[in-house]
Amino acid sequence: MKLFSVFLFLSLAFLQSGFALADADYVYRQRINWVKIDKASPKSVPLGSLKHPYTALTVEQMEGMLLSIKISKRYVLKKEIDSADVFNSYEARKYAPFIVEALAKATPDQVVNFSIIHKRPFFILRNDRLTMGNVWAADDGIHFQFAKLFAKITGDYEASAQMDRAVRNAKSLRVTLEANEGQQLSYTSATEIVLDTNYDFVQQAHIEQEEEQRAEEEAMKGKKAKKEKKKKKTDEEESGVAPSVSTTSSPSTSTSADVAGRLRQLEKLKAEKLISEQEYQQKRKEILSDI
């Protein structure tokens, strides 16, 4: 009996230590969401270029990097997904610390592996998406290599018995990444992007947030003006007062001509490379908003 007790004790201790070792590579894990340190595959990662451990990045810089990664806008226009951002602000803020920690712990033959479920419902319908990939530091910057990108994941994937199958069966959308300032696409894959560590992604993130806030404020003003106009018309109809009709000519023709001229000038500046792609897109939106 004593021998059996000793054997049982040692067996449990071994199993516990085994589980501890198995989980030691995980910096963060919550079911399918994780950040872990994994063995690099020579087939997809040039081992000789890895610069691990890498401690030169701050959490704020990594958050800016995550926010800067976007897919091509044509897929958003097709309504395949609702945003060009791979990571939204909540996801970037949550995962940045774990990725920075993992890069600082990785060895020269390891990469940082991540998995994330995007909870982005379409109206009231569940529309969960799975993104998985590797991150590593090299001489040319921080590499993000995506194995799955906004893959549609279905079923009761959160149940332990279904988790592995759901991950394997998740189908990625046919999307490609879009390289912006401080970024370049990989020569070998449309789903691998390299981020320049010398570029100020923090400042860029602040600029984009300010632009989004201004756009939201303008949209709110437009809705408010439309609502007030509708209310005024309703009040006039109820009071029996005919709405006033302007006798002045419509400025739509001159406005359209002015907009067309400004757009042609903007295209010329872009063609002569006097402005960046981001500046071009921003200014184009401003001009079109005047219509």
C-alpha positions in Angstrom: 0.0 0.0 0.0 2.8 2.4 0.9 4.6 1.6 -2.4 1.4 2.3 -4.3 1.0 5.6 -2.5 4.5 6.6 -3.3 4.1 5.6 -7.0 0.8 7.6 -7.2 2.5 10.6 -5.7 5.4 10.5 -8.1 3.1 9.9 -11.0 1.0 13.0 -10.2 4.2 15.1 -9.6 5.5 14.0 -13.0 2.2 14.8 -14.8 2.1 18.2 -13.2 5.6 19.0 -14.1 4.9 17.8 -17.6 1.9 20.1 -17.9 4.0 23.0 -16.6 6.6 22.4 -19.2 4.0 22.1 -21.9 2.5 25.5 -20.9 5.9 27.2 -20.2 6.0 28.5 -23.8 2.7 30.3 -23.5 3.0 34.0 -22.5 -0.8 34.3 -22.7 -3.6 31.8 -23.4 -7.4 31.8 -23.2 -8.7 28.9 -25.3 -8.0 29.8 -29.0 -6.6 33.2 -28.1 -2.9 32.9 -27.3 0.7 34.3 -27.6 3.4 31.7 -27.3 7.1 31.1 -28.1 7.4 28.4 -30.7 10.1 26.6 -32.7 10.8 28.4 -35.9 10.2 26.4 -39.1 13.1 26.7 -41.6 10.6 26.3 -44.5 8.9 29.7 -43.7 11.4 31.6 -41.5 15.0 32.4 -42.4 16.7 31.3 -39.2 19.9 33.1 -39.9 18.2 36.5 -39.8 16.4 36.2 -36.4 17.4 38.7 -33.8 16.2 37.0 -30.6 15.9 37.8 -27.8 14.7 41.3 -29.0 14.2 43.9 -26.3 14.3 47.2 -28.3 10.5 47.6 -28.6 8.1 49.2 -26.1 4.6 48.1 -25.6 3.3 51.4 -27.1 5.4 50.9 -30.2 4.1 47.4 -30.7 0.5 48.6 -30.2 1.1 51.2 -32.9 2.5 48.5 -35.2 -0.5 46.2 -34.7 -2.9 49.1 -35.5 -1.0 49.9 -38.7 -1.4 46.5 -40.2 -4.3 46.6 -42.8 -5.7 44.5 -45.6 -6.3 45.8 -49.0 -9.3 48.1 -49.1 -10.9 46.4 -52.1 -12.0 43.5 -49.8 -13.8 45.9 -47.5 -15.6 47.4 -50.5 -16.7 43.9 -51.4 -18.2 43.7 -47.9 -16.2 40.5 -47.2 -15.2 42.1 -43.9 -16.3 45.3 -42.1 -12.8 46.9 -41.6 -9.4 47.2 -43.2 -7.7 46.9 -39.8 -6.4 43.5 -38.9 -6.3 44.4 -35.3 -8.8 46.8 -33.8 -7.8 49.1 -30.9 -8.9 46.7 -28.2 -7.0 43.8 -29.7 -3.9 45.8 -30.3 -3.9 47.1 -26.7 -4.5 43.6 -25.3 -1.9 41.7 -27.3 0.9 44.2 -27.6 2.3 43.5 -24.1 2.4 39.7 -24.6 4.1 40.0 -28.0 6.8 42.3 -26.6 7.3 40.0 -23.7 7.6 36.9 -26.0 10.1 38.6 -28.3 12.3 39.4 -25.3 12.2 35.7 -24.3 12.6 34.0 -27.6 15.9 32.3 -28.6 17.6 32.6 -32.0 15.7 29.6 -33.3 12.3 30.6 -32.1 9.4 32.8 -33.2 6.4 34.3 -31.5 3.2 32.5 -32.5 -0.2 34.1 -32.0 -3.8 33.2 -32.4 -6.8 35.6 -32.0 -10.5 35.3 -32.4 -12.1 38.5 -33.8 -15.5 39.1 -32.2 -17.0 41.3 -34.9 -20.7 40.5 -35.3 -22.5 41.5 -38.5 -25.6 43.3 -37.3 -27.0 40.8 -34.8 -25.4 37.8 -36.5 -22.4 36.1 -35.1 -19.4 36.5 -37.4 -16.3 35.3 -35.5 -13.0 35.3 -37.4 -9.7 33.6 -36.7 -6.3 35.1 -37.4 -3.1 33.2 -36.7 0.6 33.7 -37.5 4.2 34.3 -36.4 6.1 37.4 -35.4 9.9 37.7 -35.4 12.6 40.3 -35.3 15.2 40.5 -38.1 17.7 43.0 -39.4 15.1 44.6 -41.7 12.4 45.0 -39.1 9.6 43.2 -37.3 8.0 40.4 -39.5 4.3 39.5 -39.2 3.6 36.3 -41.1 -0.1 35.3 -41.3 -1.1 31.6 -41.6 -4.8 32.4 -41.3 -6.2 35.9 -41.9 -9.9 36.6 -40.9 -10.7 32.9 -41.4 -14.3 32.1 -40.9 -14.7 29.9 -37.8 -18.0 28.1 -37.2 -19.7 25.7 -34.8 -19.2 25.4 -31.1 -15.4 26.0 -31.4 -15.0 27.1 -27.8 -15.8 23.5 -26.6 -12.5 21.7 -25.9 -13.5 18.7 -28.0 -14.2 20.8 -31.1 -11.4 23.3 -30.8 -8.7 21.7 -32.8 -11.1 20.7 -35.6 -12.6 24.2 -35.8 -9.1 25.7 -36.1 -8.1 23.3 -38.9 -11.3 23.8 -40.8 -11.3 27.7 -40.5 -11.1 29.0 -44.1 -9.1 32.2 -44.7 -10.6 34.9 -46.9 -8.8 35.6 -50.1 -7.3 38.8 -48.9 -3.9 40.4 -49.1 -2.1 42.9 -46.9 -1.6 46.5 -47.8 1.8 48.1 -47.3 1.7 51.7 -45.9 4.4 54.0 -44.7 7.1 52.3 -42.7 6.0 48.9 -44.1 6.9 46.6 -47.0 5.4 43.4 -48.2 7.4 40.2 -48.3 8.7 39.2 -51.8 7.5 35.6 -51.2 4.1 36.0 -49.6 1.2 38.5 -49.8 0.3 37.7 -46.2 3.7 38.6 -44.7 4.6 42.2 -43.9 7.8 43.8 -42.5 7.5 46.8 -40.2 10.4 49.3 -40.0 11.5 49.7 -36.3 12.7 53.2 -37.0 9.3 54.4 -38.2 7.1 56.3 -35.7 4.0 54.0 -35.6 2.9 55.6 -32.3 2.5 59.0 -33.9 0.8 57.5 -37.0 -1.7 55.7 -34.7 -2.5 59.0 -33.0 -3.1 60.7 -36.4 -5.4 58.0 -37.6 -7.4 58.1 -34.3 -7.8 61.9 -34.7 -8.9 61.5 -38.3 -11.5 58.8 -37.3 -12.8 61.0 -34.5 -13.1 64.0 -36.9 -14.9 61.8 -39.4 -17.3 60.6 -36.7 -18.0 64.1 -35.6 -18.7 65.3 -39.2 -21.0 62.3 -39.7 -22.9 63.2 -36.5 -23.2 66.8 -37.6 -24.6 65.7 -40.9 -27.1 63.4 -39.3 -28.1 66.2 -36.9 -28.6 68.7 -39.7 -30.6 66.2 -41.7 -32.8 65.5 -38.7 -33.4 69.2 -38.0 -34.2 69.8 -41.7 -36.7 67.0 -41.6 -38.3 68.3 -38.4 -38.5 71.8 -39.8 -40.3 70.5 -42.9 -42.7 68.5 -40.8 -43.5 71.6 -38.6 -44.2 73.7 -41.7 -46.5 71.1 -43.1 -48.4 70.7 -39.8 -48.7 74.5 -39.4 -50.0 74.9 -43.0 -47.1 77.2 -44.0 -45.7 76.3 -47.4 -41.9 75.8 -47.3 -39.9 78.6 -48.8 -38.5 78.1 -52.2 -35.3 79.6 -53.0 -35.2 81.6 -56.3 -31.5 81.6 -56.5 -29.8 79.3 -59.0 -28.3 76.1 -57.7 -24.5 76.2 -57.1 -24.2 72.4 -57.9 -22.8 73.0 -61.3 -20.0 75.4 -60.1 -19.4 73.2 -57.1 -19.0 70.1 -59.2 -16.6 71.9 -61.5 -14.5 73.1 -58.6 -14.3 69.6 -57.1 -13.3 68.1 -60.4 -10.5 70.7 -60.8 -9.2 70.0 -57.3 -9.3 66.3 -57.9 -7.3 66.7 -61.1 -4.8 68.8 -59.3 -4.5 66.2 -56.5 -4.0 63.4 -59.0 -1.2 65.5 -60.6 0.6 65.9 -57.2 0.4 62.2 -56.6 1.7 61.3 -60.1 4.6 63.6 -59.5 5.2 62.0 -56.1 4.9 65.3 -54.3 2.5 63.7 -51.8 2.3 60.3 -50.1 -0.5 57.8 -50.7 -1.9 58.5 -47.3 -1.9 62.2 -47.9 -3.6 61.6 -51.2 -6.3 59.5 -49.7 -6.9 61.9 -46.9 -7.1 65.0 -49.2 -9.3 63.1 -51.6 -11.8 62.4 -48.9 -11.8 66.1 -47.8 -12.5 67.2 -51.4 -15.3 64.7 -52.0 -16.9 65.7 -48.7 -17.5 69.2 -50.1 -19.9 67.8 -52.7 
